[in-house]
Amino acid sequence: MKIKLLLLFALILSFKSYSQIVFEKGYFIDNNDKKTNCLIKNIDWSNNPSEIQYKLDEQDQPITISIQQIKSFEIENQSKYERFTVDIDKSTSVISNMSYDKNPEFKKETVLLKVLLEGKASLYEYVFGNTTRYFFKTDSVEINQLVFKSYKTSEEQIAQNKQYKQQLWMALKCDNIVIADVEKLTYRKNSLLKFFTKYNECNNSKYTIFKSNEKRDLFNLNIRPGITSSVISISNPSMSTPDYDRDFDNKIGFRFGVEAELFLPFNKNKWAVIFEPTYVGGYKAEKSRLDSRTNEELKGNIQYNAIELPLGIRYYMFLNNDSSVFLNGQIVMDQAINSEAYLEYSSQRNTTLELKPTTSFAFGLGYKFKQKYSVEFRANLGKNVVANYREWNSNYKSFALTFGYSIF
């Protein structure tokens, strides 16, 4: 029930919160070559967009226009996209699905290409999923894809079609460009940008490189102390009587972790990968029950401490420049330390179980202030802490209130 409330609360916040993705100064050009100055929603697209949202004024409601309605758009001092109908090779780089054909498999599409460099020779980028393709055009050469394709030569070996080097050598002739410049090129943004810059400078051509000047946090290291509320139940379904079963009471413990937060390079720092090695301790409980046959008291106690290794994804929803709400989803691997359960079955029989937890999942909802201070409520879903015993079952659940401070 608590988890359902947590997810409902998160859903409500996702609708009511404002994003740090804001409307910024720019313009678009429509099919009639009319230029409209406006505010464009800067999503910092990971894949090339098929539509944009804009406002003529900050107080206006956003208007959505599709790729069919615009020839180009630009966000001032940050990015520019132009519409083209081009042949694109989307051959996979996944080895298991790779073909034996070295030639590109072109399909005609209308797309908004990201302008990386604009000049006498211009360079463009198209991203879809994990695949990136580059395009170019000059004063005398129409836009076309720079060809790079991986293909199989056998089940164990792959080769690469690097036709893009020949394309550039033939199209971008200049006194200062020699064959060695082309041979050392890689099919990467920075390598190609340097080459196109050299060509435009060699031709004394004015050029513009579109690159966001916005400073980004790429990595945070956070100290994460907190308190936990945990409950453990243990049972042995193979026994004919329930005398081994124990439902240990809820106990308050403590946790201390160090979290590494790596921001993904798109959507304005809204997504991050998080890894948080954490010591969780302080769970001690006793639970006795009456023997169903002799009515004597059967004692039971448990102690649980562990190193948790949660790995997951965080999503930020920015309320304003200082405040944000975030959601986590994590897979949690555990290593128990000095942890065991002692259970009496009768006055003459007892057992001691060494605790070894299974992998589990956790979800969190938090608030961050000034990118420095945070508080988070986290729910750890049930896991079995006696996984090394076939005949035993258990269910360990915990909730945590964690406070964070970003060192850098």
N, C-alpha and C positions, 0 to 999 in steps of 0.2 A: 504493500500500500504506500509506503514511504517513497519507494522508487517511482511509482506511478505519479505521485504528487510532484516529485522532483522533475520528471520529464514534462509534466504539464506546465509547471512553472517556467521551465526553459523555453517551451514552445511559445508561451505568452510573451516572454521577454524578446524572443526573436522577432515578433511582429511589432512590438512597441519601441524597440531600440533604434537609434540612428546609427548609421554606419560611418566609419571613417572614410569610406569611399564617398567622396563629395562631388558636387557639381563644380567644375572648374572652367575658366575662360577658354573659349575656343571658337571654332566655326565649322560649318559644313557646307558643301557645294552640292546642289541638287542636280537633277537631270537636265534642267534648263540653264545650267551654269550660273545659277543665282547663289551668291554667297550670303549666308545667314550667320551673323555673329550671335553667339549664345553661350550658355553654360552647359557643358557636356558632362554627364556622369562618368567619372574616371574610375573604371573598374580594374585598371591595370591588368588587362586581359592575359590569361595564360594561353588560351587559344585565340586565333583571329576571330573578331566579332562578326556576327551576321546582322546585328542591329545595334542602335545606340539610343540612349535617352537624353533629351535636352530640355532646357528651360530658356525662355527669353528673358526672364527675370527671376530672382531668387525666390520670390513669393508665388510664382506660378506652379501649377501642377505639371509634372514631367510629361513629355510627349515622346512616344517611341516611333522611330522610323527605321525601316529595314534596308538591307543592302540594295534592294531594287530601286530605292528612292534617292540614294546619295551616290555621288561620284567619288567623294573624298571627305574626310574630316580631320581636324587637327585640334589637339589640346595644347594650348600655348606653352612653349618651352619644354614640352614633354614628349609627345608622340604624334605621329601622323599616319593615316591609313588611306590607301587609294584602291578604287575598285578596278579590277581587270577580269577579263575572261581569258583564261590561260589553260594550257595543258599541264596537268600535275601528275607526277608519278608518286603514288602512295604505297609503294612496295614495302612490305614489312621487313623489319630488322630482327624479328624473332626467328631464331635458327630453325625451330621445328616447323615454321610455316614459310620459310624462305624458298624461293623458286630457284631453278637451275638456269634461268634465262638472265643473261647479263644486261639485256636491253631494258630501258625503262618502260613501264606499263602506263602510258599516259591516258588520262581521262580529262575531258574538258569541263571546267567548272568556273563559275563566276564567284570571285572571292574578294575580300578586302585584305590587301597585302600591307603589312607594316613597313613603312619606309625607314630604313636604317640610315641610308646616306642618299642625299639628293644633289645631283650635279650633272656635269656632262655625261658621266656614267653613274647610274643610280643603282643602289642595292636594296633589295626587299626581302622580307622574311614571312614565311607561312608556317604555323605550328598547329599540328593536330595530334593530340595525345602525346606520346613519347617521340614522335617523329617531327623533324624540322626540315623544311625545304627552303632554299634560297633562289631568288630570281634577280635578273638584272636587265637593264635596258640602257641604250645610249642614244645619241642624236640620230644615229643611222641604223641601229639595231632595235627591232621591236622587242618587247618584254618576253622573256622565255626563262624556263627553269635551268638553273645550273645543275647538271646531272651528276648525282652520286648515288650508287646503288650497290648494296651488298647482295651476293648471290652464292649459291652452293656450287662447288665443283665436284663434291662427293658428299656422302653422308657425314664425313668427319671434317671436311675442309670448306672454308668459305673464301671468296675473293671479292674484290671491290672494283666497280666500274667508276673511274675517276675522270669521266669525260669533262667535268667542269673546268679542269686545268687547260685542256685543249680549247674549250670555248673562250676562256678568258685570254689565252695567248693569241687567238685569232682575232678577237674583237677589240681588245684594249692594247693597241700598239702605241708605244711611246719610247723616246730615246733613253729615258732613265729606267725602263723596265726591260730586264733580261730574262732569259729562260729560267735561270736559277730562282728568280722571284716567284715564278709560277710553280716550279717543282716543289718548293717548300710549303706551298699553301696547304692548309687543312680545311675541311668542310665545317668550319666553325665561325661564329659571328665575328669575333675579334680578329681572326686571321684574315677574313675576307674584307673587313672594314679597313684594315691597314693597307691592303692592296688597292682598294678603290680610292682611298685617300691619296695614295702615291700617284695613281693615274690622274686624278683630277688636278693635283698640284703640278704634275708634269706638264699638263695642258693649260696651266694658268687659269683654271676654271674655278669659279666660286662654287662652294659646296656647303651643305648643311648636314651635320650629323645629329640625328634625333636621339637624345639620351636624357632620361629623367635626371634632373639635378637634385631630386629629393633624397635626403639622407635616410637610410634605412637601418633599423636594428636587424642584424643578421643572427645574433646569438645573445641569449641571456643566461646568466648563472644565478640561480635563486636558492636562498636558504629557506627551508620549509619545516619549521617545528609545528607540532599540533597535538591534539588530544583525540583519543579513539574511544568508541563505545562498541564493545564486542560481546558476542554470545556464541557458545559452542554446545552442540549436542552430539552424543556418541551412542551408537547402538550396535547390537550384534544380531542380525536377523536369523543367523543359523541356530541360535539358542532357543530352546523350547519355552523358556521363561524370560521375562524382560529384566531380570535382576542386574544384568550388566549395563543396561541403558541408563544414561544420565543426560538430563537437560540442565547444563550449568547456567548459572544466572549471568545476567548482563554485568559487565565490569568496565570501569573506566581505566584506560591505559594512556600511553604516550607514544609519540612518533617523532622522528627527526630525520629529515631527508635533505638531499642536495639535488636540485633539479636543473638539468641542461635543457634549454629551449632553443631550438633551431627553426628560424622563420623560413617559410617557403617563398621563393622569389616571384610571387604574383599576388594579386588581390590585396595590395597595400597592407601587408603584415597581418592579414586576418587568419592565416593558417600557420600552424607551427607543429613540428615534431617534438615530443617531450620524452625525456628519460629521467627517472627520479629514483635513484638508489635510496632506500629508506630503512631505518631500523624501527621496528614496531615491537613494543614490549609492554610489560606490566600486567599481562592478563594472568591472574591467579584466581582460582575458584575451588570451592568444596561443595559437594552435593552428596548427601546420604539418602538412602531409601531403605524401606523395610523388606526383609526377605519374605517373598510370597509364601514360603513354606513354614519357616520357623519364627517369623515375625521379629527376627533380630535385625539390628541396624547394620547396613552394609555401607561402608565409607567409600568415598570417591573424591579425588582431587585432580586438578589439571593445572599445568603451567605452560604458557605458550609465548614465545618470543621468536621473531623472524627478521631476516633481511628480505625486503621486498624489492623487486626490480620491475617497476611499471614502465611500459613502453607504449606510447600512443600518440594521438592527434589532439590538438587543441584548436578551437575555433573562437575568434574574438568577435564581439558585437560592440562597436564603439558608441558610447552615449554622447560624448563630447570630446574635446581635446585632452581632458584629464582623466576621464573615467571610461571603463569598459567592463562588460560582462563577458565571461568565457565559459565554454563547455568543453569537457574532456571525455574522451573514450580511450580506455587503456586495457591492454592485456598485462596481467600481473604474474610474474614468476617469483616463487618464494623459496627461501632456504631457512628451515627452522633451526633455532639455536637453543640448546638447553631446554628442550620442550618435551614433556611427557605427560601421560595420563595414568593414574593409579586407580584401579577399580576392584572392589571386593565382590566376589560372587557368593561367598559364604564365609563363615568364620574360619574355615580352613583353606579356602581357595580364593586366589586373587590374580590379577594380571597387571603388568606395567606395559604400556604402549609407547613406543617412541613415535613422536609426531613428525610426519613428512607430508607437507601440503601439496595439492595439485595446482596447476595453473588456473587462474580465474580471471574475471573481468571486473573493471571498476568504471564508474561514471561520476563526473564531478561537475559542479556548478559554482562559479566563483566571480569575484569582483576585484578589479585592479585599479589602483589610483596612482596617477602620475607615472605610470610605467615602472613603479618602484615598489609599491606596497600592495599586498593582495590577501584575500581571505577566500577560502574555498570549503564548500561542503561536499564530501565525497562518499559515495556508497560503494562498498565492495560486495559484489554478489557472492553467493554461497560457494564454498569450496570444501573439499574433503581433506582433512588434516591427518587421516590415518590411511593414506592411499597405499602404503606399503603392506597392508594386511588385507587379504582377500575377503575374510569373513567379517570384517568390520566396516561400518559406515559412519560418517560424521558430516556435520554441516556447520561451517564457521562463517558467520556474517559479521560485518563491522561497518560502522559509520565513522567518519573522521571530520574534524574541524581543523583545518590547516591554515596557518598564517605564513605569508611569504614576504621575503625582502630580497630585492634584486641587487646583487653585488655589482654586476655590470651587464 
